[in-house]
Every structure is written in C-alpha cells, then in structure tokens.
C-alpha cells in the first residue's frame, strides 16, 4: 500500500491544499506519510479480533473469511479514510474558477426561462468549477475514493451481514473527519477508532456473533490509540487517555474473570511511561510512536487471547 503515500492524509491543521508559488495552481499536499504503518495496525487489529473468537475451532473457510476481512480493512477502509479525510473540501467548495463559463447548451425547443434553461445556466459554472478547480487538485484522489468504495462494497458482500453495520460506521467516521477537517481540526478520535476499533470488530464479527465484551474491548483500545495520537502531537490529555484506555482494558478483563490477562494488560499499561521518558520529552513524534505502539499492540494481543 505504499502507493497511498502519494495522496493526501491527515496530520495537522494547515496541511492541505495550498498554492504553489511557481505555477499559482492549488495542489493537495500529502500529509499521512505513515499510512503503511496504519495498515499494519489495522491488520494487527483484525488478527486480534479474530483470535478473540477461539480460533482452535476454525475450519478451512474461516481462514478465507478472515483474509477477506483483512483485505477490506487494510485496503478499502484505510484508503477511503486517507483520501476522503485528507482532501480539503472546504477549500475546493469555496474556490471559484479563474474565468466565467457560458451556460451549457440546452435542449432544442427549450425556453430560457424554463426549468431546463435555468438548469443549463447553473450547470455551466459548475462544469467550469469541476474542470478547473476540482479535477486538477483532487481528481485522481476522487477516482481512488470511488474505487475504494466499490472494493469495500464487493468485499463486504462476501462477509456475513453483521459486518455490514461496520461499513455504516465507517461512513459516519469519514463524514466526521471531513467535517472536522473543514473546521480546521484533526479528527484524531475518529482516526483511532477507524484504525483500531473497527478492524478489531471486523475480525471478530467475521466469524462470531456480536457481543458487548468485544465492543467494549474495541472501544477501550481505541481510547488508548486516541491518547497516543494526542501524545504524538503534544496535545493535552493524551497521557490520561492512553493509560486510561489500557487500564480500562485490564478492568474489563477482571470483570470477564480473566485475572492473569488483566494483570498482564495492567503491567503493559506502564510500558509507555517506562520507555525512555517519551511522554514528556521533546523528541520527534516518530520516536514516540516507535516506543509506545508496541506496548499497545502487545496489550491488544493479550486481551484477545483471553477474551471468552
């Protein structure tokens, strides 16, 4: 999925469409350079969700179903999020063409004041906006969005109907990301749930029925991922969310009568604080991720193996 690095993603406010001084044209800057890593996180989450369904009783077709779920998450869902949330839609909608465009030709025997005539007058500027503003900036990304949506629909049809509800959740998260991006915000919570929580549920629901423990485990680990994303950007509350999510997973395992797994998850919750003082240092975000993500991924594996 390295080809996705050429397209816009999600990093921080202000990294979106910008004019280039050489040509005066507006282009979308790629922002999510860590997309392959997020693909790895999504694949790992699918695996953990699948392991929570007791894989000792799997049959041959179950492995095929899990492979389809893995492809759905790492290719279609991740591509939709990266592309749709990375485009600066507010800039594109408010940007006007450099020149006026004449109305489109109307049908024969159509009066100028008729509905068809008024529609032609309105479609002329819209066609100019599409040709001069939207397509040069976001045309390739728009085509990939359509392809990702089509692949997501096809792959979802190959999975049990209970997984289809996750597609609706994906649409809601993408819409939330677009709205927050339009307001100059970074939708870290939506990004965390889409990169970790939804894949976990996809791996689980691909072979098992819905259960509240599975949903709660996905939510608490998404909370921890949200905190880690805030820590990377030195935003307030990140440390509390990170440790709160991990300790919440441990508490949930206690409620599920899995004391050994709960103890292991609780110990892993202190890993970020012991990994070289990463939470309060002035190091780069990449260094923070390299040391903290393994603790979170390990806690996910422990919780999945202990899930009833």
DRENBANU-573442 format. One record per residue: x, y, z of N, C-alpha, C, O, CB in turn. Coordinates in steps of 0.001 Angstrom, whole numbers, plus 500000, padded with zeros to 6 digits. Glycine has a CB too. Example, Ala and Ser with C-alpha at 12.3 -4.5 7.8 and 13.67 -1.06 7.14 Angstrom:
% DRENBANU-573442
513190494310507800512300495500507800513200496700507800514236496681508465511308495527509046/512850497750507080513670498940507140512900500030507870513409501138508039514084499402505725/
% end
This chain:
% DRENBANU-573442
500812498794500000500000500000500000500845501255500000500353502321500371499082500006501188/502109501163499593502954502340499594502484503380498587502824504557498708504379501950499304/501697502953497582501224503921496596500320504962497224500145506042496660500492503215495474/499731504659498396498844505614499044499587506823499576498973507859499831498098504948500164/500900506715499749501645507843500294501613509045499355501899510164499782503083507437500567/501280508840498122501237509945497173499962510753497286499798511746496578501383509429495773/499063510353498154497786511028498230497598511603499617498285511210500560496641510077497877/496652512550499743496538513313500979496084512465502138495351511490501973495591514455500796/496532512854503316496130512140504508495738513088505601495037514069505355497227511239504979/496182512812506813495738513556507962496908513742508904497463512770509416494571512851508661/497281514981509132498413515197510013498107516295511019498089516026512220499659515547509206/497871517499510582497586518602511484496906519695510691496990519693509463498876519127512169/496221520649511359495564521712510630496574522507509825497681522787510284494806522623511580/496173522862508626497037523654507788497779522850506757498377523436505855497995524383508616/497773521531506843498436520706505840497388520203504878496894519084505016499211519527506489/497059520995503938496051520618502968496356521293501665497507521317501229494646520978503451/495337521847501028495536522498499757496275523807499966495989524547500907494201522731499051/497217524089499096497996525312499212498477525712497838498741524841497009499185525133500183/498605527031497559499057527454496253500555527287496111501298527538497060498665528889496001/501001526876494965502425526790494692502866528097494050502192528613493158502755525572493778/503998528634494500504447529931494022504870529880492566504777530885491862505587530432494871/505333528724492101505859528657490745504747528737489704504887529426488694506656527379490556/503645528033489948502588527964488946501329528691489352500482528966488502502261526545488654/501174529012490633499944529624491093498787528657491195497684529064491560499574530733490193/498996527403490887497939526407490963497850525865492384498814525912493148498188525263489957/496708525367492708496480524835494043496597523324494001495997522671493147495098525265494587/497367522771494919497591521338494963497391520850496385497539521612497340499000520978494451/497053519578496520496895518964497833498205518312498224498739517482497489495737517928497839/498715518685499367499979518134499841499739516811500553498796516712501339500689519128500778/500546515802500310500406514562501075500795514802502519501816515428502804501268513437500468/499961514295503442500209514547504853500445513272505641501290513251506536499057515300505448/499713512202505326499818510981506122500920510101505547500655509182504771498463510216506154/502155510391505933503274509605505425503377508246506108504094507367505629504569510369505607/502669508063507223502746506808507969501615505863507606501256504997508403502725507080509457/501039506018506398499916505172506031500253503687506053499432502909506539499424505553504674/501408503240505558501711501804505672501712501326507113501314500192507378503058501502505041/502146502157508052502116501752509454500680501588509932500371500644510659502854502775510328/499796502508509525498401502369509907497778501135509272496865500540509844497618503612509516/498256500746508105497810499490507515498227498317508392497457497373508570498376499327506096/499438498366508942499913497325509848499061497284511106498693496202511564501385497553510211/498740498444511674497910498490512877496530497913512599496000497151513407497789499929513396/495939498277511451494634497729511116494675496223510928493778495520511392494105498383509870/495705495714510254495832494273510092496025493553511410495464492479511627496975493959509178/496821494146512296497025493551513623495716493536514409495436492576515127498109494327514406/494919494588514280493634494647514980492683493581514459491960492962515239493001496036514829/492675493359513143491851492284512585492279490942513160491436490121513520491948492261511045/493581490717513246494092489464513799493673489290515250493245488208515650495612489413513685/493795490349516036493425490256517449491927490006517608491511489203518442493829491538518193/491123490696516807489684490440516862489343489014516487488434488418517064488950491390515951/490071488459515519489833487073515115490265486103516218489576485117516479490584486758513805/491406486380516866491878485490517930490918485478519115490877484505519868493271485911518394/490146486551519286489192486600520392487997485682520187487158485563521079488710488009520587/487900485024519024486768484137518729487116482665518892486387481802518403486272484381517323/488216482366519570488640480981519802488962480279518482488170479466518007487546480204520560/490115480585517888490445480028516564490740478534516563490939477957515494491626480747516004/490774477893517725491046476454517746489953475653517042490180474517516625491191475973519182/488771476246516913487659475546516275487413476038514848486363475756514271486395475717517103/488354476756514284488171477251512919488249476108511911488944475113512114489225478318512589/487515476288510827487596475385509689488244476107508509488603477279508620486192474856509305/488393475426507403489116475995506283488520477280505756489255478214505437489185475012505191/487166477351505655486550478545505092486691479763506004486603480902505545485089478283504814/486910479518507300487074480642508220488336481427507891488348482653507995487120480149509672/489378480745507503490617481440507143490406482314505911490975483402505820491751480429506889/489598481850504967489293482658503787488492483888504177488746484979503666488525481831502747/487531483729505072486731484864505529487617485895506224487461487097506010485613484393506480/488540485429507049489435486364507735490355487073506741490677488246506930490270485625508793/490779486379505691491603487024504669490821488133503970491376489189503668492095485989503640/489545487899503714488704488932503093488540490113504040488611491264503610487317488357502709/488320489839505330488204490925506303489497491722506392489467492947506510487833490372507679/490629491035506337491928491723506373492077492639505162492530493775505298493091490699506415/491705492162503998491809492975502785490838494150502833491173495249502389491539492117501539/489650493932503362488676495013503488489205496146504344489047497318504003487380494490504073/489833495796505455490317496809506389491550497516505862491604498745505843490622496183507734/492538496749505434493840497335505096493856498032503741494688498909503510494898496266505113/492964497663502857492946498274501522491793499266501373492019500453501142492842497191500443/490563498780501506489405499611501195489141500657502269489069501848501968488181498745501015/488995500224503524488680501174504585489785502194504787489520503392504884488423500442505876/491010501727504850492121502657505077492263503637503915492556504815504123493436501885505276/492056503149502694492138504047501552491044505090501558491302506256501261492078503265500278/489816504691501894488727505655501958489004506736502989488792507919502721487420504953502279/489474506343504164489737507323505210490851508276504801490711509491504934490099506622506516/491935507740504313493087508571503972492743509579502895493137510742502984494248507707503518/492013509150501879491717510027500759490613511022501094490773512224500879491325509209499549/489481510524501626488343511407501873488630512419502975488203513570502877487120510589502236/489345512012504021489648512939505111490830513832504796491005514870505434489918512177506382/491642513449503827492815514254503515492532515405502580493286516378502574493863513399502923/491473515334501787491160516406500847490569517586501599489702517410502456490187515916499753/491029518775501285490500519992501894489236520387501130489281521208500213491564521153501878/488105519789501524486862520027500809486395521470500939485806522011500002485790519092501314/486645522106502083486225523497502263486909524403501249486277525290500675486533523975503690/488201524179501028488919524980500035488350524766498637488152525724497890490412524637500051/488090523516498287487597523222496948486211523811496716485931524313495628487567521722496719/485337523757497726483978524247497553483919525763497444483030526306496787483117523786498697/484861526451498087484842527911498061485725528499496965485664529700496702485277528447499398/486528527687496339487385528167495266486590528313493980485861527395493606488570527223495057/486712529438493295485981529700492067486916529564490876488120529785491003485339531099492098/486363529198489706487202529139488502487787530500488164487231531535488533486396528615487316/488909530494487461489571531736487103488810532512486036489026533715485885490968531453486627/487943531867485307487193532563484266485744532098484287485427531004484754487824532321482872/484876532959483769483462532629483728483192531633482608483852531645481569482614533896483542/482217530781482838481867529779481847480442530019481373479541530306482160482023528355482421/480266529893480074478943530090479493478018528951479900478480527859480234479030530191477959/476715529202479873475784528122480199475924526972479216476339527164478073474343528636480203/475581525801479663475622524638478780474514524728477738473462525308478005475491523334479590/474734524171476577473676524179475564472439523456476080472527522382476674474168523525474259/471286524072475839470036523484476309469436522632475200469862522682474046469037524582476760/468455521867475578467773521030474600467019521876473583466589522985473900466816520072475298/466853521372472372466082522124471374464659522398471851464069521606472585466046521361470050/464130523520471424462764523918471744462569524134473249461484523916473789461785522865471239/463642524567473907463576524854475339463706526351475553464653526958475051464682524091476115/462795526957476272462834528386476536463873528696477603464139527862478468461454528894476967/464473529906477550465485530274478556464949530284479982465678529967480922466050531632478235/463664530651480149463115530724481497462537529429482014462036529378483137462075531755481544/462597528382481215462057527099481644462994526409482638464148526816482774461814526195480432/462518525370483337463420524656484257464667524127483583465744524169484179462694523514484903/464561523631482358465748523135481661466718524266481351467933524087481443465347522421480369/466186525434480982467061526572480713467769527057481958468960527364481910466273527703480110/467057527132483082467697527550484337468744526534484778469800526902485291466644527736485445/468444525250484574469421524222484938470691524355484110471792524177484632468821522825484754/470549524670482813471723524827481963472577526008482403473806525940482355471303525002480512/471929527099482833472694528268483298473470527943484577474560528475484790471750529466483544/472923527083485419473600526750486667474689525703486468475697525703487174472595526256487685/474481524817485509475470523770485295476719524282484589477771523648484668474862522646484499/476624525409483906477800525957483248478912526298484229480021525784484078477422527183482465/478660527163485254479697527425486253480124526179487015481291526046487386479214528459487227/479186525265487252479543524044487971480507523197487153481452522624487695478288523234488311/480267523119485851481180522371484993482554523029484961483575522342484961480612522260483573/482579524377484933483863525072484979484602524830486280485822524664486280483660526553484782/483869524807487403484496524513488702485058523103488707486152522874489222483481524684489856/484323522155488138484792520758488112486068520625487286486993519917487683483698519831487542/486121521311486124487243521158485207488471521919485693489585521403485604486853521633483816/488290523139486206489426523995486524489873523915487976491050524131488266489092525402486196/488959523608488900489289523636490329489398522221490892490438521829491421488230524435491110/488317521465490771488268520180491469489171519136490823490000518526491498486844519666491509/489012518930489519489710517819488892491233517970488924491905516982489221489248517677487471/491826519137488638493296519229488721493831518982490119494952518498490277493754520587488253/493038519310491144493519519190492521493208517814493101494091517156493651492896520277493397/491968517382492982491527516172493671490993515106492734490413514125493201490476516518494672/491165515260491436490625514282490504491139512869490711490330511953490858490926514705489125/492470512647490728492972511279490963492528510699492300492201509515492390494484511267490896/492516511534493345492066511038494651490592510681494620490179509705495247492326512080495743/489788511459493897488361511171493800488127509839493105487268509063493521487635512293493053/488887509570492050488761508288491358489126507138492291488458506104492291489651508259490104/490181507310493083490579506261494021489552506086495135489361504977495633491948506580494619/488889507176495531487822507055496519486701506176495982486188505310496690487277508441496903/486324506402494722485274505584494114485707504118494026484911503216494287484919506119492713/486974503882493655487455502503493564487499501846494938487151500674495081488842502461492918/487933502608495960487969502047497311486567501740497810486347500713498453488669503010498274/485606502630497514484222502386497930483653501164497219482941500367497829483345503619497647/483961501013495943483477499852495192484085498565495732483384497566495895483801500001493699/485385498584496009486022497378496555485484497055497939485324495884498282487543497553496614/485198498097498753484634497852500082483258497213499978482928496316500754484547499158500880/482447497673499015481119497083498850481210495621498410480470494775498911480303497888497832/482109495326497483482239493946496980482747493018498082482213491926498275483195493896495761/483790493460498808484341492610499858483348492417501001483288491342501599485640493206500389/482565493464501308481583493341502390480501492333502040480000491629502916480951494698502694/480139492261500770479127491287500355479605489852500531478787488937500630478740491522498907/480909489645500569481455488302500772481533487920502246481857486780502580482831488204500151/481237488874503125481287488635504564479873488521505124478914488884504443482063489763505279/479726488027506348478386487922506943477703489283507041478385490299507176478471487285508332/476380489325506977475658490605507024475937491429508274475820492654508227474188490354506931/476298490807509379476557491579510599477769492489510448477916493442511213476765490641511781/478639492216509479479792493090509240479373494339508491480091495339508526480880492349508457/478238494314507816477810495462507029477567496690507902477715497823507445476551495122506253/477193496461509161476981497596510056478273498380510264478241499583510521476432497117511402/479391497704510155480661498412510295480912499338509117481579500361509272481809497421510430/480391499002507944480513499903506804479759501210507061480224502285506682479986499225505529/478600501113507703477860502327508061478643503159509074478674504386508985476473501965508630/479272502488510034480112503210510990481287503878510291481684504985510655480620502262512077/481841503205509286482933503793508510482478505060507807483187506066507831483468502790507488/481307505029507182480789506217506501480611507366507493480938508512507185479450505902505802/480093507057508684479912508102509702481251508684510140481362509896510327479164507541510919/482268507843510308483578508339510724484232509178509626484858510198509913484490507169511103/484090508754508376484647509543507276483951510893507190484605511915506981484513508789505940/482618510906507350481892512177507336482334513071508493482484514281508323480376511930507408/482542512475509668483029513254510809484406513824510527484682514978510855483067512392512074/485273513023509921486601513519509584486563514662508598487334515614508725487437512411509030/485677514588507611485559515657506633485037516939507280485501518034506962484643515229505491/484064516797508193483507517979508867484557518637509747484709519858509727482275517597509711/485284517832510522486303518403511397487455518997510599488010520029510977486827517345512356/487812518352509505488864518913508651488430520252508079489248521163507950489218517941507513/487159520384507735486643521641507204486732522751508248486899523921507902485194521470506736/486620522385509522486700523368510604488125523591511092488342524304512072485835522931511761/489083522994510425490472523163510813490915522291511959491941522570512579490711524556511162/490173521241512260490503520332513355491049519028512791490851518703511621489264520063514243/491738518295513646492264516982513268491411515920513963491425515849515192493789516836513656/490677515101513229489789514107513846490547512896514364490462511809513793488740513656512849/491284513087515442492108512011515972491265510874516545491618509704516399493040512549517038/490149511215517199489311510160517780488743509259516690488750508035516824488167510771518607/488254509863515616487729509067514506488832508244513860488615507093513480487067509971513461/490016508834513735491135508108513137491530506909513996491839505841513468492338509042512947/491521507083515325491891505985516219490872504859516147491246503687516091492021506485517660/489589505201516148488571504152516118488562503444514779488358502231514726487190504734516409/488781504179513689488801503540512380490056502701512186490015501669511517488700504585511284/491175503138512768492409502393512581492566501211513507493388500330513251493556503292512758/491782501171514597491975500101515577490663499442515982490556498216515941492669500645516806/489660500233516373488412499660516870487600498938515809487187497796516011487580500731517474/487366499601514673486610498953513605487300497698513067486625496691512855486385499931512475/488620497715512836489269496472512401489133495330513410488935494177513026490730496730512139/489242495658514703489050494623515722487666493996515574487530492772515569489228495214517147/486639494840515455485278494326515320485095493577514004484336492610513946484268495468515415/485782494013512948485676493297511675486225491885511793485604490938511310486417494054510572/487384491731512432487943490400512624487075489531513514486996488318513322489322490501513208/486421490156514495485578489391515419484255489000514771483852487838514827485316490199516693/483575489975514152482248489719513599482299488891512320481275488372511877481543491028513329/483468488765511730483572487946510518483272486485510810482845485756509915484966488076509903/483487486036512055483281484619512382482435484417513630482121483274513961484612483935512567/482053485472514334481297485320515578480176486348515623480208487364514927482224485470516814/479197486061516451478083486991516622478508488170517505479501488111518229476859486266517238/477717489235517414478012490425518203477951490107519695477099489347520154477031491556517858/478886490714520441478876490600521901479343491919522489480199492598521920479777489421522389/478787492269523611479157493529524257480608493546524736481256494587524621478238493793525426/481150492453525267482576492488525633483484492824524463484446493576524624482990491160526211/483189492268523270484023492581522107483948494056521761484966494668521440483601491742520904/482752494637521820482599496061521528483329496912522557483985497890522197481120496442521487/483222496551523838483876497345524883485396497268524771486085498266524979483431496868526270/485920496090524443487368495963524273487844496818523103488883497473523194487763494489524052/487091496815522004487451497667520866487424499132521243488275499899520794486512497420519693/486461499538522064486340500945522454487493501380523362488045502465523179485003501182523160/487863500542524344488909500958525274490273501025524581491080501900524894488971499996526466/490533500126523661491795500199522931491795501353521927492844501939521660492064498876522211/490639501681521375490547502872520534490807504122521359491426505072520879489168502955519857/490335504123522602490604505248523505492098505400523751492626506512523754489867505059524840/492777504271523958494224504315524157494935504819522906495878505604523006494753502931524541/494492504377521725495097504848520481494856506338520288495739507050519811494544504066519287/493682506811520648493390508249520582494351509023521476494883510060521081491925508533520999/494568508506522688495512509168523572496917509191523003497624510190523136495519508495524912/497335508091522365498672508047521789498816509056520645499860509693520508498985506633521291/497778509200519833497818510188518762497917511606519322498584512460518736496581510058517876/497264511855520438497361513174521069498745513380521688499281514487521672496268513339522144/499312512311522229500666512413522773501654512760521672502543513587521875501076511101523463/501506512133520501502415512409519398502389513868518987503406514413518558502073511542518216/501239514502519116501100515908518724501179516851519914500896518043519791499789516119518000/501573516302521089501736517082522306500473517861522651500528519048522971502907518032522163/499338517177522580498054517765522914497665517335524323498042516259524788496969517353521887/496916518183524983496556517936526376495664516698526489494837516424525619495846519165526974/495853515964527577495015514813527872495434513520527209494819512482527451493644515111527484/496468513552526375496861512340525675497329511238526603496970510074526425497935512651524697/498135511602527599498662510599528527497544509933529318497558508719529526499669511236529485/496570510736529760495460510178530535494624509236529675494207508178530146494575511304531102/494379509603528436493602508736527550494345507435527245493743506362527202493277509467526247/495650507541527036496453506362526722496419505358527864496069504194527671497897506763526419/496788505822529063496811504910530203495398504528530644495176503405531098497568505543531368/494444505450530516493074505118530882492500504015530013491785503141530502492203506343530791/492814504053528709492338503000527833492939501648528171492233500640528201492639503347526410/494245501624528426494897500349528756494420499801530101494167498603530228496419500525528779/494297500669531100493798500217532397492320499840532316491863498950533033494007501303533457/491574500521531442490180500130531230490074498736530637489172497975530989489484501129530322/490999498396529731491017497039529188491317496022530283490715494948530319492053496924528061/492244496357531175492556495448532287491351495270533200491055494153533624493754495976533095/490649496366533510489460496267534354488373495433533687487673494670534353488923497660534679/488235495577532384487234494787531665487570493306531723486672492473531846487131495247530205/488854492965531636489250491561531737488996491011533139488692489828533289490726491399531371/489117491844534156488781491405535519487300491070535601486912490058536185489146492497536562/486468491940535003485027491682535013484703490391534267483773489673534633484264492862534386/485474490100533222485262488879532441485923487659533081485947486584532481485795489068531030/486458487814534286487061486721535050488288486152534336488440484941534173486033485611535288/489147487066533924490424486689533314491539487408534081492133488347533550490459487052531773/491836486989535316492764487746536159494190487781535626494851488815535723492773487166537537/494683486673535062496055486673534561496223487643533402497190488404533353496461485271534128/495275487612532468495338488547531345495160489983531815495784490896531276494275488203530304/494309490186532820494124491530533356495414492049533983495774493211533796492992491542534388/496110491189534725497386491600535300498423491918534243499162492895534367497910490527536209/498484491092533193499436491364532120499136492659531384500051493408531042499446490221531142/497862492925531138497484494178530470497781495373531349498220496412530857496003494166530096/497546495238532651497846496343533564499346496637533596499746497801533632497341496018534980/500175495595533584501625495809533548502045496484532242502911497358532243502369494471533715/501435496079531139501760496702529856501322498155529806501866498940529029501113495933528719/500342498523530628499896499918530659500982500849531170500972502040530861498657500055531525/501920500320531948503013501152532446504203501169531489505185501870531734503459500662533814/504124500409530413505220500395529451505534501737528840506706502105528771504916499447528375/504527502503528385504846503811527796505585504736528737506457505490528304503593504483527344/505251504692530029505929505574530980507359505130531247508185505932531683505158505629532285/507660503858530990509000503339531256509887503294530009511048502890530086508897501959531848/509344503704528872510095503580527617510877504847527304510664505475526267509150503260526463/511751505208528169512661506309527886512071507683528053512476508604527344513162506183526528/511126507866528963510545509178529244510013509811527959510281510979527679511589510103529905/509266509041527189508780509540525902507653510536526040507492511400525178508327508401525049/506861510442527107505671511267527185505979512715527483505177513580527133504750510733528219/507073513017528098507339514396528443508554514968527764508986516064528119507493514521529894/509113514289526822510340514737526179510021515618524995508859515832524648511190513550525740/511084516128524378510953516957523195511350516185521946511760516787520953511800518213523332/511235514872521981511640514062520847510593514141519743509484514631519954511863512608521276/510956513662518593510046513688517466508927512673517669509051511713518429510797513410516162/507814512929516947506663512045517067506979510630516626506473509672517211505511512581516261/507809510483515604508148509141515134508829508329516224508561507135516358509046509220513906/509710508958517010510364508252518102509388507842519172509516506761519746511443509103518701/508402508696519457507383508355520443506588507137519980506323506228520766506442509551520688/506213507122518713505408506013518201506174504706518255505616503670518616504961506292516773/507453504746517898508220503503517861508313502846519218508398501621519310509603503761517333/508297503644520281508447503058521611507126502742522291507082501855523143509234503979522478/506043503440521944504782503252522659503853502286521942503155501510522594504088504582522844/503829502316520618502917501437519893503116499959520219502118499251520360503082501648518417/504342499448520348504478498019520677503791497631521982503251496529522086505938497653520762/503801498516522980503120498207524232501610498085524001500966497174524520503419499290525290/501064499003523228499628498953522950499260497719522137498258497065522429499186500212522211/500047497393521130499758496219520308499892494929521113499125493986520916500690496177519098/500874494890522026501012493704522877499827493552523821499360492436524052502308493774523682/499337494655524367498173494594525248496954494105524471496142493353525010497893495976525881/496817494519523223495710494031522410495788492519522213494767491832522265495700494735521058/496983492003521988497144490565521795496791489798523068496114488772523009498578490242521365/497242490288524202496919489621525477495427489592525710494870488565526098497610490322526650/494767490740525469493318490802525693492559489895524734491555489292525113492821492235525545/493032489796523497492325488953522524492447487476522872491488486721522714492866489200521116/493607487061523339493794485643523693493008485257524923492678484086525113495263485344523921/492701486244525770491964485944526998490473486182526892489731485880527826492503486757528117/490019486720525767488589487016525631487793485725525613488205484747524989488312487835524351/486635485716526308485829484478526346485145484217525015484432483224524871484775484556527459/
% end
